[in-house]
């Protein structure tokens, strides 16, 4: 699942339903000078995109982050940006 696709600015991200995954990983690539945050939520309804809920991880360099617990909603956002073309992908185990 694509969470970010070639982002070149600060963005709040978009919540995606991930409740069918028991474990997942997020691959973030393209960070030159930026901060990328992976957020999660277990609220019953989809949070507003502007809401950030719980921070699961923060990256300032490309990386692969393992999420070892079920999360109902997940998003990736760019909280600070100077340079790079940032993409993020989610892979999960059902």
N, C-alpha and C positions, 0 to 999 in steps of 0.2 A: 504494500500500500504506500503510495506517495504521500508524504506529509508536507514537504516543501519541494518546490521545483524551480531551481535557478533563481533564488531570491537575491536581490541586490539592494536591500534596504531593511530598516526595522519593520517587523511585522508581528501582529499578535497571534498569527496562526489560526488554524481551524480545527475544532474538536472533531475527532473521529471515534466512532463506537468500537471498542476493542474488547468488549466483555466476553467474546467467544474464545479469547486466548487465555491460556493458563500461565504462559511465559511468553516473553517477546524480546526482540532486540531492535534497536533503532540505530541505523547507520547514517551518520552525518558526514557530508563531504563538501569541500569547497570553501571552508573557513580560511581566510587570510588574516584579517583583523576584525573579529566580531565575537559576540557572545551569543551562544545558542542554548536555549533552555527547553528541556523536555518536561511537560506538565502532565499530571494525571488527576483524575477525579472519579469518585464512586457515587456521585449524586444520582438520584433517580432519573432526572431529566438532563438533557444536554445543556451544559453551561453556555452562557453567552461567550462568544469568541474573545471579547475584551476581558473576561474573567480568567485568572490564571490558576486558581485553585492550589494544588500542591506541586512543589518543584521536586521532580524525580532525579534530575541530573542537570548539570551545567557544563558546557564545553567552550573552550576558546581555541581548540584545534580539532581537526578531523578526528572522528572516533566511532567506535561501535560500543553501544551501551546496552547492557543486559538488564532487563526488567524481570525480576524473578517472582513477581506476585501478580495476581489478576487485577486489572484496572478496567473499570467500565468505560471510561473516556480518556483519550490521550491526544495531545497536540504538541507540536514543536514550534517554537517562536524564536525570532531573532530580537533580542532585547537591546543590543548595542551593535552598531554597524559602522565600519570604516571602509573595508574592502573585502572582496571575495564574491563568488557566485555559489550560493549555498543550496544544497539539496539534502533531503532526509527521507529515508525509507523505513518502513516498519515491517518486520517479519515476525509471525507469531506461531505458537504451537497450540493446537486445540486439544 
